[in-house]
Amino acid sequence: MTIQELRNTLEQQKGKQSQIKSEVSSLKEDIQNHGRIIRLHEKARGIVKEVGLKTQEQLQFHIADITSLALESVFPNPYKLVAEFVQRRNKTECDLLFERDDNRIDPLSASGGGVVDVASFALRIASWSMAYPKSSAVIILDEPMRFLSAEYQEKASAMIKEVSQKLGIQFIIITHEPVLATMADRVFETHINKGVTKVK
């Protein structure tokens, strides 16, 4: 190989070296930019997680605490409602459980219908209170305590009246239970005579 050929090869190698240095510099800059993006994503994830926890705390109050208070106002030794947040299929879901003496049970399969009636009423109120914008403060309930034992219906009636006064909600209740209507502001009795409904 001649000296000229060696010089040409050397110049080619210098050109390749310069190109590699430029690529390395560009890659270093990309790595730094990606590092900044990763740090921003981690920060954003932390904020989202914190917001999620705060939201769960608010849901715990609005759902679990309101429902537990309703159950306490009707039953002796009542269950507490627990809102348990779990991850399923990459989503956060909320399981509602009854708790008593550190034992948790599924409300629908392991408790009386009357307890579920009171909890359902309270959950409906909690859901209404969280809605934005709120709908009209009139809620229609059809046989809301149909499985509740007669011995607890007077307390349930008082609880509904208290919720109405404190939250400014008007309840229109359809019921066959006269005791449940004892706290009502107005009561209308209906009778069917020859297929015609009459109101007293």
Buried (B, 14 or more C-beta within 10 A) or exposed (E): EEEEEEEEEEEEEEEEEEEEEEEEEEEEEEEEEEEEEEEEEEEEEEEEEEEEEEEBEEBBEBBBBBBBBBBBBBBEEBBBBBBBBEEEEEEEEEEBBBBEEEEBEEBEEEBEBBBBBBBBBBBBBBEBBEEEEEEEEEBEBEEBBEEBEEEBBBBBBBBBBBBBEEEEBEBEBEBEBEBBBEBBEEEEEEEEEEEEEEEE
